Amino acid sequence: MHEEVMCLNCSLSPERPSWAYRCGVFFDVVNKTDRTILVTGFNAGSFGGDRDAMLYACSAGTSVGHETSEEEWKVLWSGVLKERSSTAAQLHVLMKLAPHATQGFLLVSKDYAVYHTTSAEAVEDDSIKICAGVRSTEHRGQKNPFDPDAQSTEKATHAGSISYMFGKSYIVMCEASAANGDGVIQVTCCNMAGVEFAALVCQASETVDQLRGKVATALSSQLSDIASLQLELVAPDGQILSDESPIEMLLGK
């Protein structure tokens, strides 16, 4: 990655141990900017010994109101957190935060416990804000972290930090053929130099967001840093395409 990686510290670090440790803690990261931000990793630590841990991300965005909906969470990272030490955990798949978006996370250890903060106050810099979420009760790992009985009413963030970078824009010029009788269209994709790198077969009813995924797959074999790129899909008239729009409406002839 050639973009600068930045770091925002939480109000406590694992090197400053206290009574603040539980099996897990929810928290949110807010993108305060008009640019895409990529979460690249985090620092955290454990209590009671080195601990196997997982970082979950919420597919619904914010963690607030989704703490008990296990189906809305996916594992983003798993590994070992060191006892009373800031363990640097790098994400293999960077977490994209759209402009002004909020992303919910859950850091949880299989065995008691991970450090969390003693304050529910948010911390922020010019680009992101880390907001407190609910933390675990004093159970020792025998409860599912998404079980309401496993969750306290008290709020905190993890003790450590969040690292992030700004996504680099990569412009893709898209032009579509008219749909055939089965609703299939072909979308031709070119870079800013006008070089075609993909001809994608899509359903006219698919959204631009689905097309973006196919474009990313096509580029992944050509660009090593595709995960750090913000793909901007542009119509022949120069309009930047909205993720929710159907391909046919914006590209079909």
C-alpha positions in Angstrom: 0.0 0.0 0.0 1.3 3.4 -0.9 -1.2 5.5 0.9 -0.3 6.7 4.4 -1.8 4.6 7.2 -3.1 6.6 10.1 -4.0 5.6 13.6 -6.5 6.8 16.2 -5.9 5.7 19.8 -8.8 4.7 22.1 -8.9 6.3 25.6 -7.0 3.3 27.1 -4.3 0.9 25.8 -3.7 -2.7 26.8 -0.4 -1.5 28.4 -2.4 0.3 31.0 -4.3 -2.7 32.6 -7.2 -2.1 35.0 -10.3 -3.8 36.0 -11.7 -3.1 32.5 -11.8 -6.5 30.8 -14.6 -8.7 29.6 -15.1 -11.3 26.9 -16.2 -8.9 24.3 -17.1 -5.3 23.4 -19.1 -3.8 20.6 -18.0 -0.4 19.1 -18.6 1.8 16.0 -16.2 3.6 13.7 -17.6 6.6 11.9 -16.2 8.1 8.7 -16.4 11.9 9.2 -15.1 12.7 5.7 -16.4 13.0 2.1 -13.9 10.3 1.1 -13.8 6.6 1.3 -11.8 5.3 4.2 -10.4 1.8 4.6 -9.9 0.3 8.0 -6.6 -1.6 7.8 -6.3 -3.0 11.3 -6.4 -2.5 15.0 -4.5 -2.8 18.2 -5.9 -4.6 21.2 -4.7 -6.8 24.1 -5.9 -9.5 26.5 -6.2 -10.2 30.2 -5.3 -13.5 31.9 -2.9 -14.7 29.2 -2.7 -14.8 25.5 -6.2 -15.2 24.1 -7.7 -16.4 20.8 -9.9 -13.6 19.6 -12.1 -12.5 16.7 -13.2 -9.2 15.2 -16.7 -9.2 13.7 -18.1 -6.6 11.3 -21.8 -5.8 11.1 -23.4 -6.0 7.6 -26.1 -3.6 8.7 -23.6 -0.8 9.4 -23.8 0.4 13.0 -23.7 -2.0 15.9 -26.5 -0.1 17.7 -29.7 -2.2 17.6 -28.0 -5.1 16.0 -26.1 -6.6 18.9 -28.4 -9.7 19.1 -28.7 -10.3 15.3 -25.9 -12.8 14.9 -26.8 -13.4 11.2 -25.8 -9.8 10.5 -22.3 -10.3 11.6 -19.3 -11.8 9.9 -15.8 -12.6 11.1 -13.3 -10.0 9.7 -10.2 -11.2 11.6 -9.2 -14.0 13.9 -5.9 -14.4 15.8 -4.1 -14.3 19.1 -4.1 -11.2 21.3 -1.1 -10.9 23.6 -1.5 -10.4 27.4 -1.2 -6.8 28.6 0.3 -5.8 25.2 -0.9 -3.9 22.2 -1.2 -6.7 19.6 -1.1 -5.2 16.0 -3.7 -7.0 14.0 -3.7 -6.3 10.2 -6.9 -7.1 8.2 -6.4 -9.3 5.2 -9.5 -7.8 3.7 -9.7 -4.1 4.3 -13.0 -2.8 5.7 -14.5 -0.1 3.5 -16.2 2.9 5.1 -18.2 5.0 2.6 -18.3 8.8 3.2 -20.1 9.6 6.5 -20.8 5.9 7.0 -20.8 4.1 10.4 -19.4 0.6 10.7 -20.1 -1.6 13.8 -17.5 -4.0 15.2 -17.4 -6.7 17.9 -14.1 -7.7 19.4 -14.5 -10.9 21.4 -12.2 -13.5 23.0 -13.0 -17.2 23.2 -11.7 -17.2 26.7 -11.9 -14.5 29.3 -10.9 -11.6 28.4 -10.0 -8.6 26.2 -9.3 -5.1 27.6 -11.9 -2.4 27.1 -12.0 1.3 28.0 -13.4 2.7 31.3 -15.1 5.6 29.5 -18.0 5.6 27.1 -16.9 8.9 25.6 -16.1 8.8 21.9 -12.6 9.5 20.6 -12.0 11.2 17.3 -9.5 12.9 14.9 -10.2 14.9 11.8 -11.3 11.8 9.8 -12.8 9.1 12.0 -14.6 8.7 15.4 -14.6 5.6 17.6 -17.9 5.3 19.5 -18.7 3.1 22.5 -21.0 0.1 22.3 -22.3 -2.4 24.8 -19.8 -4.7 26.4 -20.1 -8.2 27.8 -21.3 -9.1 31.3 -18.9 -10.8 33.6 -19.5 -14.3 32.1 -16.3 -16.3 31.4 -17.0 -17.1 27.7 -19.7 -19.7 28.2 -22.3 -17.5 26.5 -22.8 -16.5 22.9 -21.7 -12.9 22.5 -24.9 -12.2 20.6 -27.1 -13.5 23.4 -28.8 -10.6 25.2 -27.9 -12.3 28.5 -24.3 -12.0 27.6 -24.5 -8.2 27.2 -24.2 -5.5 29.8 -26.0 -2.1 29.7 -22.6 -0.4 30.2 -20.7 0.9 27.2 -17.1 1.0 26.2 -14.7 0.6 23.2 -11.9 -1.8 23.0 -8.6 -0.7 24.6 -6.1 0.0 21.8 -6.5 1.7 18.5 -7.9 1.7 14.9 -5.6 2.1 11.9 -7.0 3.3 8.6 -6.2 4.9 5.2 -8.0 6.8 2.5 -9.0 4.8 -0.5 -7.4 5.8 -3.8 -9.9 6.6 -6.6 -9.7 4.4 -9.7 -11.9 5.6 -12.6 -13.6 2.9 -14.7 -15.5 4.0 -17.9 -18.5 1.7 -18.5 -20.6 1.3 -21.5 -23.4 -1.3 -22.0 -25.0 -2.9 -24.9 -28.8 -3.1 -25.2 -30.3 -6.0 -23.3 -31.2 -9.1 -25.3 -34.4 -11.0 -24.9 -33.3 -12.6 -21.7 -32.4 -9.3 -20.1 -28.7 -9.9 -20.5 -26.3 -7.0 -21.3 -22.6 -6.7 -21.8 -20.8 -4.0 -20.0 -17.4 -2.9 -21.5 -15.0 -1.5 -18.9 -12.0 0.7 -19.8 -9.5 2.6 -17.7 -8.8 6.3 -18.0 -6.4 5.7 -20.8 -9.2 4.1 -22.8 -7.8 0.6 -22.6 -10.5 -2.1 -22.3 -9.8 -4.5 -19.5 -13.1 -6.4 -19.2 -16.3 -7.2 -21.0 -18.7 -8.3 -18.3 -22.0 -10.2 -18.8 -24.7 -8.9 -16.5 -28.4 -9.0 -16.0 -30.0 -5.6 -16.8 -31.8 -5.7 -13.4 -28.5 -5.9 -11.5 -27.4 -2.9 -9.5 -24.3 -0.8 -10.0 -23.1 -2.1 -6.7 -23.2 -5.7 -8.1 -21.4 -4.5 -11.2 -18.8 -2.9 -9.0 -18.1 -6.3 -7.5 -17.6 -7.8 -10.9 -15.3 -5.0 -11.9 -13.2 -5.5 -8.8 -12.9 -9.2 -9.5 -11.7 -8.4 -13.1 -9.2 -5.9 -11.8 -7.8 -8.1 -9.1 -5.7 -10.1 -11.5 -4.2 -6.9 -12.9 -3.7 -4.7 -9.8 -2.1 -5.9 -6.6 -3.6 -3.1 -4.5 -7.2 -3.5 -5.6 -8.4 -3.8 -2.0 -7.2 -0.2 -1.3 -8.9 1.3 -4.3 -12.2 3.3 -4.4 -13.7 2.2 -7.7 -15.6 5.0 -9.5 -17.8 3.7 -12.2 -18.6 6.3 -14.8 -21.2 6.3 -17.7 -20.3 7.5 -21.2 -21.8 10.9 -20.4 -19.4 11.3 -17.5 -22.0 10.6 -14.8 -20.7 8.8 -11.7 -23.0 5.8 -11.2 -24.9 5.4 -8.0 -24.7 1.9 -6.3 -28.4 1.5 -5.9 -29.3 2.2 -9.5 -30.0 -0.6 -12.0 -27.4 -1.0 -14.7 -30.0 -0.8 -17.5 -31.3 2.6 -16.5 -27.9 4.3 -16.5 -26.0 2.3 -19.2 -28.5 0.7 -21.6 -28.9 2.1 -25.0 
